[in-house]
Amino acid sequence: MHFMDFQLLDVPMQANIICQRGVYLSERDEDDCLMVLYGINDYYVEVYYHLHDNEIVKFISFHSTQFIEPYLNKISLEQILEV
């Protein structure tokens, strides 16, 4: 699925695509949210979960690797090399 096609989908369909095709990359937390980063084809999707309400708040999709910077310190090279 291409980036623009993904962005045009409604939230339930985006969630379905993430579950079917997304590759878990990393996660981080901030305030009351857990942000989980997935890779799909040539773009990334950041899923925001509200921890207290236990629900998805939003998806942010992007191409630029500059937005994955907050996750880089959590990615272990040892884990990548084991795969």
Secondary structure by P-SEA (a helix, b strand, c coil): ccaaaaaaccaaaaaaaaaccbbbccccccccbbbbbbbcccbbbbbbbccccccccbbbbbccccccccccccccaaaaaac
